């Protein structure tokens, strides 16, 4: 019984050390001025072809209609990633599209260099500076009788 106890003590110490480290690391990032954000990328197909309403777009569809003036909007893919700023990431948007983001905090906003690719072909290169929770809406290439739209939101 005593030998078993001596083996569990080092395990408990390692577990306590590991748990303390896991809880402490996010605080180090805050102390060093790092910010953690979730980036949410929505790949949307806009067209005038009849289609069912897509409830997943309820919070942005009115903006899309105002800007692009298509009749119908369908979500093709929703990709999310957690970033510790500053950082670079690559998101797979599906349908052969990828997004490269180089983001950093700046004056209470997220400043991001955004490059949108289809395969190896760059479709768009732009910068956005967004407040958390405010979507950036980017028009893209023609796609199946309509156009692709990218909505980026940092939370």
Secondary structure, 3 states (H helix, E strand, C coil): CHHHHHHHHHHHHHHHHHHHHHHHHHHHHHHCCCEEEEEEEEEEEEECCCCCCCHHHHHHHHHHHHHHCCCEEEEEEEEEEEEEECEEEEEEEECCEEEEEEEEEECCEEEEEEEEEECCEEEEEEEEEECCCCCEEEEEEEECCEEEEEEEEEC
